[in-house]
């Protein structure tokens, strides 16, 4: 299961970020996301027992969802995530060795960038997808400017301050996808609350995707 496979299958380009999730609740939370249509799930490594959560998710959603880790900072982290069954490596920064190790292990890499220099450093290390972070500090206009110089095939995912209310602005600016954390899940959120928030987000995604398709005709 890869990022391109999920997108080719028509899944919304939404990464659900479960920062702070506990292993004993992670399956129920992920099932709520899956039932709403979200197929990409990230457990940040600064969550409680993150590798245990990733291992449980990888076993439960094998072949159905892309499971990975966020806040991946070192090569050792990449290896630990791979051993747990994770297939997606998301970082807040641009660390060429982390990107190269992820690709060497056959994993999808989504390194964090903000500037053109960071973006091209990540691309030189082998990344084909980038995470613009934090999006709330830059805004869609910054992404639009980046897209002017980045390779057309390079996808940029907006993360941080992105949600149902403003995802249309990000998509119009050239985002391939988005990452959403606190407005989907916070520690203590129930599965039913996550499902409600995820339903709203997926509806907004599909509405914007339909509008984009109609505009391009």
Backbone bond lengths (Angstrom), bond angles and torsions (degrees), N, CA, C in turn:
res aa  C-N    CA-C-N  psi(-1)  N-CA   C-N-CA  omega(-1)  CA-C   N-CA-C  phi
1 X - - - 1.462 - - 1.526 109.18 -
2 X 1.320 115.98 126.31 1.463 120.57 -178.03 1.518 109.83 -130.57
3 X 1.322 114.90 170.53 1.457 120.32 178.53 1.524 110.35 -62.65
4 X 1.312 117.48 -46.05 1.464 120.20 -178.90 1.526 111.41 -64.13
5 X 1.322 117.23 -36.01 1.468 120.57 178.53 1.521 110.66 -61.99
6 X 1.311 116.57 -44.59 1.472 120.29 179.90 1.517 110.78 -63.57
7 X 1.328 117.54 -44.56 1.458 120.00 -177.70 1.527 110.58 -69.06
8 X 1.334 116.94 -38.50 1.454 119.94 177.94 1.522 111.92 -63.84
9 X 1.330 115.81 -27.94 1.461 120.73 179.17 1.526 112.34 -80.79
10 X 1.326 116.86 -3.58 1.455 120.59 176.75 1.510 115.50 94.50
11 X 1.324 117.28 8.55 1.468 119.53 177.42 1.522 109.63 -67.33
12 X 1.325 117.90 143.75 1.470 119.01 176.05 1.523 109.94 -61.89
13 X 1.320 116.42 142.09 1.465 121.14 -178.62 1.523 108.89 -80.56
14 X 1.313 114.83 68.81 1.462 123.12 -178.02 1.521 108.37 -126.15
15 X 1.328 116.55 123.78 1.457 121.64 171.72 1.526 107.48 -98.02
16 X 1.322 116.71 119.83 1.461 121.13 175.46 1.521 108.28 -87.41
17 X 1.326 116.59 121.84 1.464 122.32 -175.51 1.532 108.94 -102.51
18 X 1.322 116.17 113.44 1.470 120.85 -175.20 1.524 110.95 -102.10
19 X 1.307 116.05 61.11 1.468 119.87 -178.98 1.523 110.30 -69.40
20 X 1.333 115.35 124.29 1.454 120.70 178.84 1.507 114.76 92.49
21 X 1.331 117.83 1.49 1.461 120.40 -178.45 1.524 110.47 -67.54
22 X 1.322 116.24 147.06 1.459 122.70 178.93 1.531 109.70 -99.44
23 X 1.334 117.86 146.58 1.462 119.42 -179.54 1.523 114.49 -56.47
24 X 1.333 117.21 -33.25 1.467 118.32 -176.44 1.526 113.54 -77.31
25 X 1.327 117.90 -7.77 1.460 120.69 177.99 1.522 112.95 -115.64
26 X 1.335 116.66 -8.64 1.456 119.59 -167.00 1.528 112.95 -65.60
27 X 1.321 118.69 -34.35 1.466 120.14 -179.07 1.525 110.46 -67.07
28 X 1.319 117.11 -44.06 1.473 120.26 179.89 1.522 110.78 -63.86
29 X 1.323 117.39 -41.34 1.464 120.84 178.91 1.528 110.28 -65.63
30 X 1.311 116.29 -44.43 1.464 119.95 -179.87 1.523 111.55 -65.78
31 X 1.306 117.14 -36.56 1.467 119.84 178.79 1.524 110.77 -64.24
32 X 1.327 116.37 -37.25 1.463 120.37 176.57 1.521 110.70 -62.47
33 X 1.317 116.66 -42.22 1.466 121.09 177.24 1.522 110.78 -65.03
34 X 1.320 116.19 -45.05 1.461 121.30 -179.06 1.528 110.90 -61.47
35 X 1.315 116.45 -43.75 1.471 120.49 -179.40 1.523 111.87 -63.57
36 X 1.329 116.87 -27.58 1.468 121.18 177.72 1.529 111.98 -81.05
37 X 1.340 116.97 -13.37 1.455 120.28 178.16 1.511 115.33 113.05
38 X 1.336 118.24 0.49 1.464 121.42 179.66 1.524 109.06 -85.12
39 X 1.329 115.45 131.94 1.461 120.90 -173.16 1.526 113.81 -122.49
40 X 1.327 117.81 7.22 1.469 121.48 179.52 1.526 107.50 -128.22
41 X 1.330 116.08 119.67 1.462 120.69 -173.08 1.528 109.69 -130.19
42 X 1.310 114.85 129.89 1.470 122.68 -178.30 1.521 110.44 -118.29
43 X 1.324 116.35 131.40 1.467 121.90 171.95 1.529 107.22 -110.34
44 X 1.327 119.09 109.12 1.461 120.20 178.63 1.531 111.56 -61.99
45 X 1.319 115.69 144.69 1.456 120.09 -176.37 1.518 113.55 -73.02
46 X 1.340 118.22 -6.86 1.462 118.85 173.31 1.530 111.20 -95.40
47 X 1.329 116.27 20.42 1.462 122.37 171.62 1.535 108.74 -88.94
48 X 1.336 117.96 164.62 1.461 119.86 176.89 1.537 111.20 -66.37
49 X 1.319 117.95 127.04 1.469 123.20 177.95 1.534 111.65 45.31
50 X 1.317 117.98 55.99 1.452 120.20 -173.39 1.518 114.22 -62.92
51 X 1.337 116.88 -36.58 1.461 119.07 -178.23 1.527 111.32 -67.64
52 X 1.321 116.91 -32.40 1.468 120.14 175.57 1.520 110.14 -65.06
53 X 1.344 116.57 -41.48 1.469 120.12 178.03 1.523 110.79 -64.37
54 X 1.334 116.36 -43.86 1.466 120.01 -179.57 1.526 110.56 -63.35
55 X 1.315 116.71 -41.62 1.463 120.14 179.19 1.526 111.54 -61.93
56 X 1.316 116.70 -42.48 1.468 120.17 178.80 1.526 111.29 -65.80
57 X 1.330 116.30 -42.04 1.463 119.87 179.36 1.522 111.38 -65.46
58 X 1.326 116.35 -43.17 1.460 120.22 -179.20 1.522 110.53 -60.93
59 X 1.316 117.38 -38.93 1.467 120.92 179.09 1.524 111.50 -70.90
60 X 1.314 116.56 -40.29 1.465 120.44 -175.07 1.518 113.12 -76.62
61 X 1.342 117.11 -31.98 1.465 120.49 -173.67 1.527 112.56 -116.30
62 X 1.319 116.97 21.26 1.460 121.42 -179.51 1.529 110.72 -54.88
63 X 1.344 115.65 123.33 1.453 120.73 179.20 1.515 114.55 82.04
64 X 1.319 117.46 -5.82 1.463 120.54 -177.72 1.523 113.35 -113.76
65 X 1.323 117.21 -29.70 1.463 121.55 -178.68 1.519 108.73 -142.66
66 X 1.335 115.80 155.02 1.458 121.87 176.27 1.523 107.83 -93.02
67 X 1.323 115.74 118.95 1.458 121.96 -177.22 1.525 108.97 -110.85
68 X 1.312 116.71 137.34 1.450 119.32 178.95 1.500 112.83 -156.37
69 X 1.323 114.35 -168.42 1.459 121.73 -176.50 1.515 110.09 -123.56
70 X 1.315 115.07 149.98 1.450 121.98 172.60 1.517 110.19 -113.80
71 X 1.329 115.69 172.08 1.460 122.20 -177.38 1.531 110.18 53.85
72 X 1.332 115.37 42.68 1.466 121.56 177.42 1.523 107.53 -87.18
73 X 1.322 116.54 115.03 1.468 121.35 -169.83 1.514 114.94 -112.94
74 X 1.337 118.19 -18.56 1.460 120.47 -174.57 1.524 110.87 -134.65
75 X 1.325 114.22 163.50 1.461 120.19 175.49 1.524 110.37 -62.16
76 X 1.320 117.29 -38.28 1.466 120.27 177.78 1.527 111.06 -62.06
77 X 1.333 116.38 -36.85 1.465 119.55 175.79 1.527 110.92 -59.99
78 X 1.329 116.37 -43.26 1.472 120.42 179.61 1.519 110.12 -58.28
79 X 1.314 116.75 -46.49 1.461 120.68 -179.21 1.531 111.29 -63.54
80 X 1.321 116.61 -39.76 1.464 120.12 -179.75 1.520 111.13 -66.04
81 X 1.328 116.62 -40.18 1.466 120.58 178.49 1.520 110.26 -65.64
82 X 1.328 117.08 -43.10 1.461 120.77 178.35 1.529 110.91 -61.34
83 X 1.329 116.93 -40.87 1.460 120.76 179.75 1.523 111.78 -64.86
84 X 1.343 116.47 -29.58 1.462 121.14 178.79 1.527 112.66 -81.76
85 X 1.327 116.76 -7.10 1.461 120.11 179.82 1.504 114.83 100.79
86 X 1.334 117.49 3.53 1.461 120.46 178.73 1.515 111.07 -72.00
87 X 1.331 116.29 146.89 1.460 121.55 -177.81 1.527 113.14 -121.19
88 X 1.319 117.67 -2.43 1.461 122.62 -177.56 1.518 109.36 -127.55
89 X 1.340 116.29 129.14 1.457 122.51 -179.37 1.528 108.13 -114.85
90 X 1.333 116.16 110.92 1.463 122.10 -178.27 1.526 108.35 -113.74
91 X 1.321 115.70 131.72 1.470 120.73 -178.36 1.524 109.89 -127.38
92 X 1.333 117.08 154.64 1.463 119.84 175.58 1.523 112.10 -84.99
93 X 1.343 116.34 -7.13 1.464 121.41 -172.48 1.528 110.28 -135.85
94 X 1.330 114.70 177.27 1.462 121.96 177.41 1.514 108.76 -105.77
95 X 1.322 116.02 105.73 1.466 121.91 -179.78 1.528 106.72 -125.91
96 X 1.334 117.39 100.80 1.467 119.38 -174.84 1.525 114.33 -51.68
97 X 1.335 117.89 -39.56 1.463 119.82 -177.85 1.522 111.55 -64.54
98 X 1.328 116.90 -36.20 1.469 120.83 177.55 1.527 110.16 -67.28
99 X 1.322 116.64 -44.27 1.467 120.70 178.61 1.527 110.29 -60.98
100 X 1.325 116.02 -47.74 1.460 120.39 -177.70 1.522 111.76 -63.67
101 X 1.331 117.23 -38.60 1.464 119.92 179.07 1.525 110.89 -67.65
102 X 1.324 116.86 -40.93 1.464 119.74 178.56 1.522 110.57 -59.57
103 X 1.315 116.59 -46.21 1.461 120.37 -179.15 1.528 110.60 -66.48
104 X 1.325 116.33 -39.26 1.472 121.01 177.13 1.526 111.02 -59.09
105 X 1.358 116.50 -35.59 1.464 120.98 -179.86 1.526 112.39 -85.23
106 X 1.335 117.35 1.22 1.454 120.60 179.41 1.513 113.70 78.40
107 X 1.329 117.18 23.96 1.459 122.58 -178.83 1.523 110.43 -101.69
108 X 1.321 116.51 157.27 1.458 121.24 172.66 1.526 109.02 -79.42
109 X 1.322 117.04 134.42 1.463 122.25 178.13 1.519 109.43 -110.40
110 X 1.319 115.62 133.89 1.464 121.61 177.39 1.531 107.38 -132.16
111 X 1.342 117.07 78.34 1.466 120.60 -176.95 1.523 112.45 -77.73
112 X 1.318 115.47 150.80 1.452 120.98 179.44 1.510 112.15 -82.15
113 X 1.328 114.94 135.00 1.473 120.70 177.80 1.529 108.68 -138.24
114 X 1.328 115.37 159.22 1.457 120.13 170.41 1.525 111.00 -134.54
115 X 1.315 116.50 -34.26 1.461 120.72 -175.11 1.526 110.61 -108.04
116 X 1.350 117.20 162.45 1.463 119.68 173.22 1.523 112.35 -58.22
117 X 1.323 117.92 -38.08 1.465 120.53 179.81 1.519 110.95 -60.83
118 X 1.336 117.16 -45.26 1.463 120.59 178.13 1.526 110.55 -64.84
119 X 1.315 116.47 -40.08 1.465 120.00 -179.46 1.515 110.90 -61.22
120 X 1.313 117.40 -46.97 1.462 119.77 -177.68 1.525 112.23 -73.80
121 X 1.327 117.66 -26.60 1.460 120.28 172.45 1.523 109.89 -65.48
122 X 1.324 116.51 -42.81 1.468 121.05 178.64 1.520 111.11 -64.90
123 X 1.322 116.62 -42.85 1.466 120.74 179.25 1.519 110.40 -63.30
124 X 1.330 117.64 -41.29 1.464 121.44 179.02 1.524 111.54 -62.95
125 X 1.342 116.64 -28.87 1.469 120.82 178.25 1.524 112.08 -80.89
126 X 1.335 116.96 -7.12 1.456 120.47 176.16 1.508 115.79 115.75
127 X 1.335 118.31 -1.03 1.462 120.31 -178.78 1.526 110.96 -72.86
128 X 1.314 116.32 136.17 1.467 121.24 175.10 1.522 111.76 -112.16
129 X 1.336 116.18 -8.13 1.460 123.04 175.93 1.523 107.41 -128.89
130 X 1.326 116.61 139.37 1.462 121.84 -176.81 1.514 110.16 -126.59
131 X 1.304 115.50 150.82 1.468 122.32 177.66 1.524 108.37 -110.04
132 X 1.326 116.99 111.76 1.463 120.64 175.89 1.520 107.81 -80.63
133 X 1.339 115.27 112.45 1.465 119.56 -172.82 1.528 110.11 -145.94
134 X 1.356 116.62 137.78 1.461 126.09 -6.73 1.533 111.78 -84.53
135 X 1.309 115.97 132.77 1.452 120.31 -178.59 1.517 113.26 -61.57
136 X 1.323 115.92 -32.26 1.466 119.76 -177.73 1.527 111.93 -66.41
137 X 1.331 117.38 -21.18 1.461 120.91 -179.58 1.522 112.87 -87.00
138 X 1.322 116.53 -14.94 1.457 120.43 -173.98 1.521 112.66 -115.60
139 X 1.326 116.60 -49.54 1.456 120.58 179.90 1.520 112.97 88.53
140 X 1.325 117.10 163.74 1.462 121.38 -178.34 1.522 113.98 -58.69
141 X 1.333 118.17 -31.62 1.468 119.75 -179.51 1.526 111.12 -62.08
142 X 1.324 116.93 -35.30 1.461 120.98 177.94 1.527 110.28 -65.52
143 X 1.320 116.16 -42.86 1.462 119.75 177.46 1.524 110.91 -63.02
144 X 1.303 116.22 -42.50 1.473 119.74 -179.92 1.532 110.35 -58.63
145 X 1.320 116.63 -40.01 1.460 120.46 178.42 1.531 111.30 -68.41
146 X 1.320 117.29 -40.87 1.461 120.63 177.23 1.519 111.32 -61.09
147 X 1.313 116.74 -40.42 1.460 120.55 -177.00 1.523 111.61 -63.54
148 X 1.323 116.60 -22.91 1.463 119.92 178.91 1.527 111.86 -65.49
149 X 1.327 117.02 -26.71 1.468 119.61 -175.25 1.529 113.54 -113.56
150 X 1.322 118.25 -15.91 1.461 120.35 -179.15 1.524 110.99 -78.26
151 X 1.330 117.95 153.23 1.461 120.11 174.40 1.529 110.82 -57.21
152 X 1.314 116.51 141.64 1.466 120.51 -176.02 1.524 112.06 -59.49
153 X 1.339 116.94 -33.39 1.462 120.46 -176.50 1.526 112.93 -78.31
154 X 1.324 117.78 -11.49 1.464 121.59 -177.61 1.524 109.98 -79.19
155 X 1.311 116.60 122.00 1.457 120.29 179.26 1.512 111.89 -87.60
156 X 1.321 116.69 142.13 1.466 121.43 176.58 1.526 108.55 -121.13
157 X 1.308 115.95 129.19 1.459 123.27 -179.63 1.517 108.51 -109.77
158 X 1.306 117.55 124.71 1.465 122.08 -179.47 1.528 109.27 -87.27
159 X 1.311 115.95 128.28 1.464 121.30 -176.45 1.521 109.15 -137.29
160 X 1.319 115.87 133.45 1.459 121.08 179.30 1.511 110.89 104.87
161 X 1.312 117.49 104.19 1.453 121.09 -179.02 1.516 113.86 77.78
162 X 1.320 116.75 18.78 1.461 121.42 -179.41 1.523 108.99 -109.18
163 X 1.339 116.43 137.51 1.456 120.04 179.85 1.503 111.54 -164.32
164 X 1.325 116.26 -165.99 1.461 121.39 -175.34 1.526 112.09 -59.82
165 X 1.330 117.12 -34.56 1.461 120.17 -174.16 1.523 113.28 -71.96
166 X 1.336 117.82 -27.99 1.467 119.28 -174.19 1.527 114.36 -126.21
167 X 1.331 117.99 7.16 1.464 117.56 -175.84 1.523 111.79 -64.80
168 X 1.336 117.77 -27.72 1.456 120.57 177.46 1.520 111.82 -60.75
169 X 1.323 117.17 -38.69 1.463 121.09 178.37 1.525 110.82 -64.16
170 X 1.329 116.07 -39.63 1.459 119.98 -179.69 1.518 111.62 -70.00
171 X 1.320 116.70 -40.59 1.462 119.50 178.70 1.527 110.47 -65.50
172 X 1.318 116.26 -39.58 1.466 119.71 178.20 1.524 111.74 -64.75
173 X 1.325 116.40 -28.92 1.465 121.03 179.91 1.521 112.45 -81.00
174 X 1.338 116.76 -7.47 1.462 119.84 176.32 1.509 116.27 113.16
175 X 1.333 118.62 10.25 1.460 119.98 177.67 1.526 110.08 -68.81
176 X 1.342 115.81 135.65 1.459 119.69 172.26 1.526 110.37 -76.64
177 X 1.338 114.91 -35.06 1.447 119.32 -177.38 1.518 110.65 -158.78
178 X 1.321 115.29 -175.43 1.456 121.58 -178.19 1.526 109.60 -138.25
179 X 1.320 115.81 157.08 1.447 122.29 169.76 1.516 108.33 -119.04
180 X 1.328 115.91 133.02 1.470 120.49 -174.39 1.528 109.28 -129.94
181 X 1.324 115.25 128.08 1.450 120.31 -178.86 1.513 113.44 -113.29
182 X 1.344 115.48 -87.26 1.452 120.76 -170.02 1.514 116.21 -60.18
183 X 1.315 118.47 -28.88 1.464 118.54 179.48 1.529 112.28 -79.80
184 X 1.340 117.06 -8.82 1.467 121.55 173.33 1.528 111.41 -102.28
185 X 1.320 115.60 -46.91 1.465 119.77 -175.48 1.518 110.68 -145.81
186 X 1.311 115.24 134.35 1.459 123.10 167.75 1.519 107.40 -131.97
187 X 1.332 118.65 153.09 1.459 119.33 178.62 1.531 111.64 -50.52
188 X 1.307 115.48 127.65 1.461 121.07 -177.81 1.511 113.87 99.74
189 X 1.338 117.85 -11.54 1.466 120.26 178.69 1.528 109.78 -64.27
190 X 1.319 116.38 140.14 1.460 120.72 176.43 1.523 110.06 -82.82
191 X 1.322 116.07 160.16 1.461 120.16 177.52 1.519 110.94 -61.31
192 X 1.326 117.59 -36.49 1.468 120.09 -179.56 1.521 111.30 -67.79
193 X 1.343 117.34 -37.60 1.466 120.36 177.34 1.522 110.63 -67.55
194 X 1.324 116.56 -38.75 1.467 120.47 177.30 1.525 109.90 -64.19
195 X 1.321 117.10 -41.94 1.466 120.02 179.65 1.533 110.44 -62.05
196 X 1.313 117.28 -42.51 1.460 120.87 179.81 1.532 111.06 -62.30
197 X 1.333 116.35 -45.93 1.469 120.18 179.43 1.521 111.38 -66.14
198 X 1.327 116.70 -38.28 1.459 120.70 -179.62 1.525 110.95 -68.57
199 X 1.320 116.98 -40.23 1.466 120.55 176.77 1.527 110.54 -57.82
200 X 1.317 116.41 -45.25 1.468 121.42 -179.83 1.523 110.66 -62.11
201 X 1.325 116.25 -43.28 1.461 120.59 -178.21 1.529 111.37 -66.83
202 X 1.320 117.14 -43.73 1.464 120.61 -179.49 1.525 110.67 -66.84
203 X 1.333 117.16 -38.55 1.474 119.02 176.22 1.523 110.57 -60.67
204 X 1.335 116.41 -42.12 1.462 119.83 178.98 1.525 110.62 -65.37
205 X 1.312 116.99 -39.62 1.466 120.37 178.06 1.528 110.33 -61.07
206 X 1.307 116.31 -48.80 1.463 119.99 -176.27 1.524 111.79 -66.53
207 X 1.330 116.53 -35.50 1.464 119.77 178.03 1.522 110.32 -65.39
208 X 1.316 116.69 -43.06 1.465 119.95 178.78 1.520 111.60 -68.21
209 X 1.338 117.02 -37.79 1.457 120.58 178.25 1.535 110.13 -63.87
210 X 1.335 115.95 -40.54 1.474 119.97 178.45 1.507 110.78 -65.32
211 X 1.330 117.18 -40.08 1.466 120.41 178.68 1.525 111.16 -64.80
212 X 1.335 115.63 -40.61 1.463 119.27 179.03 1.532 110.42 -63.70
213 X 1.337 116.40 -40.22 1.465 120.29 -179.74 1.519 111.09 -65.27
214 X 1.343 115.97 -40.57 1.470 119.89 179.61 1.525 110.89 -67.04
215 X 1.328 116.38 -37.60 1.468 120.62 -178.75 1.528 111.65 -67.72
216 X 1.345 115.60 -33.25 1.457 119.66 -176.33 1.529 113.46 -79.21
217 X 1.326 117.57 -9.11 1.471 119.85 -179.27 1.522 111.43 -74.09
